[in-house]
Amino acid sequence: MRSCIKNWNHLVYSRLTFPAIILQKYPVFFVDSTHEMASAKAITDFFPPAKRSKGVAAVPSSLEPSSKRSFLSVSTKLTTNVVPSTPPESIDDDGVQPSPSSDLNAEQKLRVQFNQSLAKAKRNLKICAARVSKSTSGEGLGNLKLEELLVEETWVEALPGEFQKPYAKKLSEFVETEIQGPIPIYPPQHLIFNALNSTPFDKVKAVIIGQDPYHGPGQAMGLSFSVPEGIKVPSSLVNIYKELQKDLNCSIPSHGNLERWAVQGVLLLNAVLTVRQHQANSHAKKGWEQFTDSVIETISKKKKGVVFLLWGNYAQAKSRLIDESKHHILKAAHPSGLSAHRGFFGCRHFSRTNQILEKAATSPINWQL
């Protein structure tokens, strides 16, 4: 015993290293103040582990449940204000990071999927804003082409060659001229394609068609019927909220931002995507209708089971672009104060949309804002 302690002291002061077999063979015993024998420990137990090299990344403990690591790694990234420059590569089609023993329930999976979609929408918005800032320096579109404002890859792939068509080139020239003019144009440039940048083509479940953007300062945000938080909720949206409350018992929010619908797969598409300040329909018949008609036709041809909510005569005229043998069309009066009582109230389009989606084994929309 004394020999062993001597050897141990020698090891401490000389910083020599015992062979592993000797360390295991000769345990050290320590006696506390009550003279009761403590449990045996090998000499290696009294040395702190070597520090990691700075170049070696920490590896998650194998004792931590793999499902817990997977869920935390996703949710932590998506609940911060930092938007990843690219979407996570290890995410499957359901929006959940693959895990050998994943035990997330359906609600948790939907929450993770929502957070991912929101992060991707914010990433697209950030990319678009950076392009505008770099190109314009505050003056018009600069060298930036209209098509460069559409940054969502799935739509770029779904609409090949659309911006090279003669009408689209004329539209781009018109929008650039208008932006350089003395009258403000809405929405801001980086939000012109916000509907497409927020709702990827492969995620579209439902489409709500509007006419043209709100033309008051700060109102338009590139999503039909939607206004940014802090802006007074327009009367049409107030009526939409009233119908939601009656239909699904949703509480009426204090804001008019419909971004949460967009990232869940509700394409909030105006037929015309820009407008002059205080001049409704000022950019109508300049090429936008042809572009958004192409968007609707592309959805009709390349997807199936999409629910189209057509409110008012203008939106219902778009039914000619939709293959009703593949998709679902719900029609009602426009939710404006002038017509909501003539068929919009009581249409129950929100619950009917979810019934259609659930019947097709597609996750429903959480309409509560």
Secondary structure as the mmCIF struct_conf table of DSSP 4:
data_model
#
loop_
_struct_conf.conf_type_id
_struct_conf.id
_struct_conf.beg_label_comp_id
_struct_conf.beg_label_asym_id
_struct_conf.beg_label_seq_id
_struct_conf.end_label_comp_id
_struct_conf.end_label_asym_id
_struct_conf.end_label_seq_id
HELX_RH_AL_P HELX_RH_AL_P1 ARG A 2 SER A 14
TURN_TY1_P TURN_TY1_P1 ARG A 15 ARG A 15
HELX_RH_AL_P HELX_RH_AL_P2 ALA A 20 LYS A 25
BEND BEND1 TYR A 26 TYR A 26
STRN STRN1 VAL A 28 VAL A 28
STRN STRN2 VAL A 31 VAL A 31
TURN_TY1_P TURN_TY1_P2 SER A 33 THR A 34
HELX_LH_PP_P HELX_LH_PP_P1 GLU A 36 GLU A 36
STRN STRN3 MET A 37 MET A 37
HELX_LH_PP_P HELX_LH_PP_P2 ALA A 38 ALA A 40
STRN STRN4 LYS A 41 LYS A 41
HELX_RH_3T_P HELX_RH_3T_P1 ILE A 43 PHE A 46
BEND BEND2 PHE A 47 PHE A 47
HELX_LH_PP_P HELX_LH_PP_P3 PRO A 48 SER A 53
TURN_TY1_P TURN_TY1_P3 LYS A 54 GLY A 55
BEND BEND3 VAL A 56 VAL A 56
TURN_TY1_P TURN_TY1_P4 SER A 62 LEU A 63
BEND BEND4 GLU A 64 GLU A 64
HELX_RH_AL_P HELX_RH_AL_P3 SER A 66 LEU A 78
TURN_TY1_P TURN_TY1_P5 THR A 79 THR A 79
BEND BEND5 THR A 80 ASN A 81
HELX_LH_PP_P HELX_LH_PP_P4 VAL A 82 PRO A 84
BEND BEND6 SER A 85 THR A 86
TURN_TY1_P TURN_TY1_P6 GLU A 89 SER A 90
TURN_TY1_P TURN_TY1_P7 ASP A 93 ASP A 94
BEND BEND7 GLY A 95 GLY A 95
TURN_TY1_P TURN_TY1_P8 PRO A 100 SER A 101
HELX_RH_AL_P HELX_RH_AL_P4 ALA A 106 THR A 136
TURN_TY1_P TURN_TY1_P9 SER A 137 GLY A 138
BEND BEND8 GLU A 139 GLU A 139
TURN_TY1_P TURN_TY1_P10 GLY A 140 ASN A 143
HELX_RH_3T_P HELX_RH_3T_P2 LEU A 146 LEU A 149
HELX_RH_AL_P HELX_RH_AL_P5 GLU A 153 ALA A 158
BEND BEND9 LEU A 159 LEU A 159
TURN_TY1_P TURN_TY1_P11 PRO A 160 GLY A 161
HELX_RH_3T_P HELX_RH_3T_P3 GLU A 162 GLN A 164
BEND BEND10 LYS A 165 LYS A 165
HELX_RH_AL_P HELX_RH_AL_P6 PRO A 166 GLN A 180
BEND BEND11 GLY A 181 ILE A 183
STRN STRN5 ILE A 185 TYR A 186
BEND BEND12 PRO A 187 PRO A 187
HELX_RH_3T_P HELX_RH_3T_P4 GLN A 189 LEU A 191
TURN_TY1_P TURN_TY1_P12 ILE A 192 PHE A 193
HELX_RH_AL_P HELX_RH_AL_P7 ASN A 194 SER A 198
BEND BEND13 THR A 199 THR A 199
HELX_RH_3T_P HELX_RH_3T_P5 PHE A 201 LYS A 203
STRN STRN6 ALA A 206 GLY A 210
BEND BEND14 GLN A 211 ASP A 212
BEND BEND15 GLY A 216 GLY A 216
TURN_TY1_P TURN_TY1_P13 PRO A 217 GLN A 219
BEND BEND16 GLY A 222 LEU A 223
TURN_TY1_P TURN_TY1_P14 SER A 224 PHE A 225
TURN_TY1_P TURN_TY1_P15 GLU A 229 GLY A 230
BEND BEND17 ILE A 231 ILE A 231
HELX_LH_PP_P HELX_LH_PP_P5 LYS A 232 PRO A 234
HELX_RH_AL_P HELX_RH_AL_P8 SER A 235 LEU A 248
HELX_LH_PP_P HELX_LH_PP_P6 CYS A 250 PRO A 253
BEND BEND18 SER A 254 HIS A 255
HELX_RH_AL_P HELX_RH_AL_P9 GLU A 259 ALA A 262
TURN_TY1_P TURN_TY1_P16 VAL A 263 GLY A 265
STRN STRN7 VAL A 266 ASN A 270
BEND BEND19 ALA A 271 VAL A 272
STRN STRN8 VAL A 275 ARG A 276
TURN_TY1_P TURN_TY1_P17 GLN A 277 HIS A 278
STRN STRN9 GLN A 279 GLN A 279
TURN_TY1_P TURN_TY1_P18 ALA A 280 LYS A 285
BEND BEND20 LYS A 286 GLY A 287
HELX_RH_AL_P HELX_RH_AL_P10 TRP A 288 LYS A 302
BEND BEND21 GLY A 305 GLY A 305
HELX_LH_PP_P HELX_LH_PP_P7 VAL A 306 VAL A 306
STRN STRN10 VAL A 307 TRP A 311
BEND BEND22 GLY A 312 GLY A 312
HELX_RH_AL_P HELX_RH_AL_P11 ASN A 313 GLN A 316
HELX_RH_3T_P HELX_RH_3T_P6 ALA A 317 LEU A 321
BEND BEND23 ILE A 322 ILE A 322
TURN_TY1_P TURN_TY1_P19 GLU A 324 LYS A 326
BEND BEND24 HIS A 327 HIS A 327
STRN STRN11 HIS A 328 ALA A 332
BEND BEND25 SER A 336 SER A 336
TURN_TY1_P TURN_TY1_P20 GLY A 337 SER A 339
HELX_RH_3T_P HELX_RH_3T_P7 ALA A 340 ARG A 342
TURN_TY1_P TURN_TY1_P21 GLY A 343 GLY A 346
HELX_RH_AL_P HELX_RH_AL_P12 HIS A 349 LYS A 359
TURN_TY1_P TURN_TY1_P22 ALA A 360 ALA A 361
HELX_LH_PP_P HELX_LH_PP_P8 SER A 363 ILE A 365
#
